[in-house]
Amino acid sequence: MTEPRGQMKSSNAKSSTMMELQSSSFDPDVPSSGQSNFRRVSRTEDSNPCPIPGLAADILHMRVKEGSKIRNLLRFATARMQGEGKDSNGTLLRQVVFTGSGRGVTKTITCVEILKRKVEGLHQVSKIYYKTVKDVWESQQPGAPGITMQRTIPAICILLSKDPLDPQETGYQPPETLRVPTEDTERGRALIRPAHCSFSQHAAKRVCLDDWSAGSPLPSP
């Protein structure tokens, strides 16, 4: 026995709406056509601690959100790490931890990389983990039920420290060392420099001839 066409159309429309809601759960901040009749009323995240062992309770914690301004975060963190901040014991800050989740992960990494260039000699430990986010949506239609969506999103926790950290810890990175250009490096750059630069091809040939005269003898014809 076949079902009436009206019921099949209603069932298909309901299934289509549910599929749109499920797909939009990956990006709840941008409502789709199936979610236009709902309004998010709350969002809660699990309070899992940063998975880096040995963190002090009063450590400077920079929580990076999707809408955070990088320049504001760096202005505050740089000032505290360069001597303008002290912990509860009155000593200068030696460590800072950055955390971010979801869309804030990329921005968290950007803040860390810029701060490492502003404050030299920082040891780093990075940890990647997951956290659960629960969004509650209410329908704007009277009497319609609300929707609760629970998602698992990636998160990152990065510790920067002026003091040495355990190099055996997973995710450890030593401080970046600045490479000082040597005479050989500068000479190599001069040889591969484009012809339109101020360093002409004639000057490059003179460098090659100087190398031969100062080192090995010229090859015999």
Disulfide bonds with the S-S distance in Angstrom:
Cys50-Cys157 1.58
